[in-house]
């Protein structure tokens, strides 16, 4: 039987996920939507033959909703995830799980009390073919032990609503999870460097920013976050190992040779760059619920990313290397 999905948040990524569930993923369809933009959400509900709910809480409680997708405004994520746990419903929450580590810890505590993994966080890098190949090379020690990672997260432009802290909270958060997942070890320290700024930024955004992380085993990671690079959506991850280096390539299906040049295109945005990863992510999420074996990024992963995120913020504000400490992982997530 197909799963009935309720989606809270019908902005850009919410609409993408609704189309994904209804048109690409087997075993589920959207039966309910909710958003503070009532007119848009009602119009969308009519288009897809779904029910509109004025509040996310009403949607979660509905018997016509079996599982929940949260893609609303970041500060609302925590309350909707907690509500879904209270009702014993599986919930997929886009990153961040909460706006700080304290909020994520409340979710972890609620899920542990429920005694069942119900939460999956939208860290879709884990479903990208390039990252999967990186992980395989690291786990098999094809080139020996990983020593250093050189990474970059570049966006073409950011508007004036994008502020300095968002470089970590909204952008770098993806790498905070993906790199921890690749290496299968936690971070022990973070340092932030604020280099010379691009002329394309604004007064409330320091751009670019550099993050330096160290893991438990001593692997050093440098991450460039540059959200006004102008030339495209560019994701880099080069893993330097003992006997070789393996790195991501920007997916391209054609190349051009003309006028003395040979080039491939750079993805213009995250939707284009990671569309296949998003599709695969939802396909496996639905399948894991049907089989009763939820195996994607957990609430604990969301918490670990948030603890690191908080440390990065402190490092940026103080200019000092900041230690990162996680409590013992609950048995539910081992």
VMD Tcl script that draws the C-alpha trace (Angstrom):
set ca {
  {0.00 0.00 0.00}
  {1.33 3.44 -0.94}
  {2.30 5.73 1.94}
  {0.34 8.95 2.45}
  {2.72 11.89 2.78}
  {2.08 15.26 4.41}
  {4.42 18.11 3.43}
  {4.91 21.11 5.72}
  {6.43 23.98 3.76}
  {5.58 24.63 0.13}
  {8.43 26.92 -0.85}
  {10.98 26.08 -3.54}
  {12.39 22.89 -2.04}
  {8.99 21.81 -0.73}
  {7.53 21.97 -4.22}
  {10.57 20.07 -5.58}
  {10.00 17.28 -3.06}
  {6.26 17.12 -3.75}
  {6.97 16.64 -7.46}
  {9.64 14.09 -6.59}
  {7.29 12.04 -4.41}
  {4.33 12.20 -6.80}
  {6.17 11.80 -10.10}
  {9.43 9.91 -9.49}
  {9.26 7.85 -6.31}
  {7.24 4.66 -6.11}
  {5.28 3.72 -3.01}
  {4.13 7.14 -1.79}
  {2.02 10.14 -2.75}
  {1.29 13.53 -1.19}
  {-2.12 13.77 0.49}
  {-1.70 16.96 2.55}
  {0.21 20.25 2.57}
  {0.60 23.17 4.96}
  {2.36 26.53 4.73}
  {2.09 30.03 6.21}
  {1.56 31.27 2.64}
  {-2.03 30.08 2.67}
  {-2.95 31.17 -0.84}
  {-0.01 29.42 -2.48}
  {-0.43 26.25 -0.41}
  {-4.17 26.04 -1.12}
  {-3.55 26.50 -4.82}
  {-0.93 23.76 -4.76}
  {-3.23 21.45 -2.80}
  {-5.91 21.89 -5.45}
  {-3.43 21.13 -8.22}
  {-2.29 17.83 -6.71}
  {-5.63 16.79 -5.18}
  {-4.35 17.10 -1.61}
  {-5.85 18.56 1.57}
  {-4.64 21.91 2.90}
  {-4.09 22.28 6.65}
  {-3.71 25.68 8.30}
  {-1.11 24.40 10.76}
  {1.62 21.81 10.62}
  {0.34 20.32 13.85}
  {-3.07 19.64 12.30}
  {-1.41 18.01 9.30}
  {0.72 15.74 11.47}
  {-2.29 14.64 13.54}
  {-4.40 13.82 10.47}
  {-5.24 10.13 9.92}
  {-4.78 10.83 6.19}
  {-1.06 11.45 6.79}
  {1.17 8.43 7.47}
  {4.58 10.09 7.14}
  {5.73 13.71 7.25}
  {8.16 15.87 5.26}
  {9.31 19.14 6.86}
  {10.65 21.80 4.47}
  {9.38 24.90 6.26}
  {11.29 27.88 7.71}
  {14.36 26.66 9.63}
  {13.22 27.85 13.10}
  {10.04 25.74 12.79}
  {11.81 22.45 12.08}
  {12.25 21.44 15.71}
  {8.63 21.80 16.76}
  {7.28 19.88 13.77}
  {9.77 17.03 14.18}
  {8.92 16.76 17.89}
  {5.23 16.72 17.02}
  {5.75 13.91 14.52}
  {7.67 11.89 17.11}
  {4.83 12.45 19.59}
  {2.41 10.95 17.06}
  {4.79 8.06 16.27}
  {5.12 9.09 12.61}
  {8.21 8.87 10.44}
  {9.46 12.35 9.56}
  {11.94 13.59 6.96}
  {13.34 16.99 7.93}
  {15.40 19.16 5.64}
  {18.57 20.53 7.18}
  {19.08 21.95 9.70}
  {17.26 19.61 12.08}
  {17.07 22.57 14.47}
  {18.72 25.99 14.57}
  {21.15 25.00 17.33}
  {22.53 21.93 19.07}
  {20.20 22.33 22.06}
  {17.18 21.98 19.78}
  {18.68 18.92 18.09}
  {19.39 17.37 21.50}
  {15.73 17.77 22.47}
  {14.79 15.86 19.32}
  {17.33 13.12 20.07}
  {16.01 12.81 23.63}
  {12.40 12.58 22.41}
  {13.27 9.92 19.86}
  {15.27 7.88 22.38}
  {12.31 8.08 24.77}
  {10.03 6.85 21.97}
  {12.40 3.90 21.55}
  {12.34 3.94 17.75}
  {14.17 5.74 14.97}
  {11.57 7.94 13.27}
  {13.65 10.90 12.06}
  {15.72 11.27 8.90}
  {17.63 14.47 8.16}
  {17.97 15.78 4.60}
  {21.73 15.42 4.22}
  {21.51 14.35 0.58}
  {25.26 14.45 -0.16}
  {25.33 10.86 1.14}
  {23.25 9.85 -1.89}
  {25.43 11.52 -4.53}
  {27.35 9.08 -6.72}
  {30.59 11.02 -6.34}
  {30.46 11.00 -2.56}
  {29.52 7.31 -2.56}
  {32.63 6.54 -4.63}
  {34.77 8.66 -2.31}
  {33.46 6.74 0.69}
  {34.14 3.39 -0.97}
  {37.75 4.38 -1.69}
  {38.25 5.55 1.90}
  {36.64 2.49 3.50}
  {38.57 0.00 1.36}
  {41.80 1.94 1.93}
  {42.40 1.80 -1.80}
  {45.01 4.53 -1.46}
  {45.86 4.01 2.19}
  {44.66 6.16 5.06}
  {43.09 9.59 4.40}
  {45.34 12.40 5.61}
  {43.82 15.68 4.42}
  {40.65 16.90 2.69}
  {40.49 20.04 0.55}
  {36.89 21.12 0.02}
  {34.87 24.02 -1.35}
  {31.20 24.97 -1.41}
  {30.62 27.77 -3.91}
  {27.37 29.43 -4.95}
  {27.09 31.91 -7.82}
  {25.30 34.62 -5.81}
  {23.64 35.31 -2.47}
  {21.10 38.05 -1.80}
  {21.09 40.57 1.07}
  {19.04 38.25 3.28}
  {22.02 35.89 3.43}
  {24.10 36.83 6.49}
  {27.55 35.84 7.75}
  {26.41 33.01 10.12}
  {24.46 31.37 7.29}
  {27.71 30.35 5.61}
  {27.85 27.56 8.19}
  {24.20 27.18 9.25}
  {22.75 26.93 5.73}
  {25.68 26.16 3.43}
  {28.60 24.49 5.18}
  {26.24 22.31 7.23}
  {26.15 19.90 4.27}
  {29.91 19.37 4.45}
  {29.84 19.08 8.24}
  {27.71 15.97 7.85}
  {29.12 14.60 4.59}
  {32.77 14.69 5.65}
  {32.04 13.13 9.05}
  {30.13 10.41 7.18}
  {32.96 9.89 4.68}
  {35.58 9.49 7.38}
  {33.34 7.77 9.95}
  {34.81 9.79 12.78}
  {33.90 12.88 14.77}
  {35.55 16.28 14.78}
  {37.64 17.51 17.71}
  {38.24 21.15 16.78}
  {37.19 23.96 14.46}
  {38.86 27.16 13.35}
  {37.42 29.90 11.14}
  {39.41 32.30 8.96}
  {37.83 35.39 7.40}
  {39.98 36.31 4.36}
  {39.83 39.31 2.05}
  {36.27 39.85 0.85}
  {34.86 39.78 -2.65}
  {33.45 43.03 -4.01}
  {30.22 41.16 -4.77}
  {29.22 40.74 -1.12}
  {27.30 43.15 1.16}
  {27.98 44.69 4.58}
  {26.23 41.95 6.59}
  {27.99 39.05 4.88}
  {31.68 38.23 5.14}
  {32.40 36.32 1.94}
  {34.35 34.09 1.44}
  {35.02 32.21 4.68}
  {37.45 29.39 5.47}
  {36.81 26.58 7.94}
  {39.51 24.26 9.26}
  {38.45 21.05 11.02}
  {40.43 18.32 12.74}
  {39.06 14.81 13.34}
  {39.68 12.33 16.14}
  {42.41 10.52 14.17}
  {44.09 13.77 13.12}
  {42.74 14.20 9.58}
  {42.82 17.90 8.67}
  {40.06 19.43 6.55}
  {39.96 22.85 4.93}
  {36.62 24.05 3.60}
  {36.18 27.18 1.51}
  {32.67 28.66 1.62}
  {32.21 31.25 -1.13}
  {28.61 32.14 -1.90}
  {29.20 34.93 -4.44}
  {31.73 33.23 -6.73}
  {29.76 34.36 -9.84}
  {30.72 31.42 -12.08}
  {28.34 28.65 -10.93}
  {27.48 26.13 -8.23}
  {30.78 24.42 -7.56}
  {31.35 21.61 -5.04}
  {34.86 20.29 -4.42}
  {36.10 17.47 -2.21}
  {39.64 16.19 -2.73}
  {40.78 13.44 -0.36}
  {44.56 13.18 -0.03}
  {45.58 9.67 1.04}
  {48.93 7.96 1.62}
  {49.40 6.76 -1.96}
  {46.93 8.77 -4.00}
  {44.24 11.42 -4.20}
  {40.59 11.00 -5.10}
  {38.26 13.92 -5.76}
  {34.80 14.87 -6.97}
  {34.15 15.84 -10.56}
  {31.33 18.19 -11.49}
  {28.80 15.96 -13.29}
  {28.64 16.82 -16.97}
  {27.09 14.80 -19.77}
  {28.57 16.73 -22.68}
  {31.65 18.80 -23.41}
  {32.27 21.52 -25.97}
  {35.21 22.05 -28.32}
  {35.03 25.37 -30.14}
  {37.13 28.44 -30.92}
  {40.29 26.96 -29.47}
  {38.65 25.87 -26.22}
  {37.65 22.54 -24.70}
  {35.28 22.85 -21.76}
  {32.42 21.37 -19.76}
  {29.62 23.28 -18.09}
  {29.43 24.05 -14.37}
  {26.09 23.40 -12.68}
  {24.15 26.67 -12.20}
  {22.47 25.70 -8.92}
  {22.01 22.99 -6.27}
  {18.87 21.63 -7.94}
  {20.83 20.80 -11.09}
  {23.98 19.55 -9.35}
  {22.27 17.17 -6.92}
  {18.96 16.29 -8.60}
  {19.84 12.59 -8.85}
  {20.98 12.52 -5.22}
  {17.68 14.03 -4.08}
  {15.73 11.46 -6.08}
  {17.77 8.57 -4.70}
  {17.47 9.95 -1.17}
  {13.67 9.91 -1.26}
  {13.53 6.57 -3.03}
  {15.56 4.94 -0.26}
  {13.69 6.79 2.51}
  {10.32 5.49 1.31}
  {11.73 2.00 0.82}
  {13.29 1.98 4.30}
  {9.96 2.90 5.90}
  {8.18 0.16 3.97}
  {10.73 -2.39 5.18}
  {10.86 -1.00 8.71}
  {14.60 -0.35 8.51}
  {15.27 3.40 8.60}
  {18.94 3.76 7.64}
  {19.50 7.33 6.47}
  {21.03 10.29 8.34}
  {19.64 10.17 11.88}
  {18.65 12.72 14.50}
  {22.02 11.99 16.11}
  {23.75 12.92 12.84}
  {21.75 16.15 12.84}
  {22.82 16.79 16.43}
  {26.49 16.08 15.67}
  {26.37 18.53 12.76}
  {24.72 21.15 14.98}
  {27.33 20.79 17.74}
  {30.02 21.34 15.11}
  {28.03 24.24 13.65}
  {27.88 25.93 17.07}
  {31.63 25.45 17.52}
  {32.28 26.99 14.11}
  {30.20 30.02 15.07}
  {32.19 30.44 18.28}
  {35.47 30.05 16.39}
  {34.40 32.69 13.88}
  {33.35 35.17 16.59}
  {36.43 34.68 18.80}
  {39.04 34.06 16.14}
  {40.28 31.10 18.17}
  {40.48 27.35 17.66}
  {37.42 25.84 19.35}
  {37.17 22.34 20.77}
  {34.25 20.11 19.75}
  {32.89 17.64 22.28}
  {30.01 15.22 21.77}
  {28.39 13.21 24.56}
  {28.24 9.44 24.23}
  {26.04 8.31 21.34}
  {22.80 6.66 22.56}
  {22.41 2.95 21.84}
  {19.47 3.67 19.51}
  {21.88 5.14 16.94}
  {24.68 2.56 17.17}
}
mol new
graphics top color blue
foreach p $ca { graphics top sphere $p radius 0.5 }
foreach p [lrange $ca 0 end-1] q [lrange $ca 1 end] { graphics top cylinder $p $q radius 0.2 }
display resetview
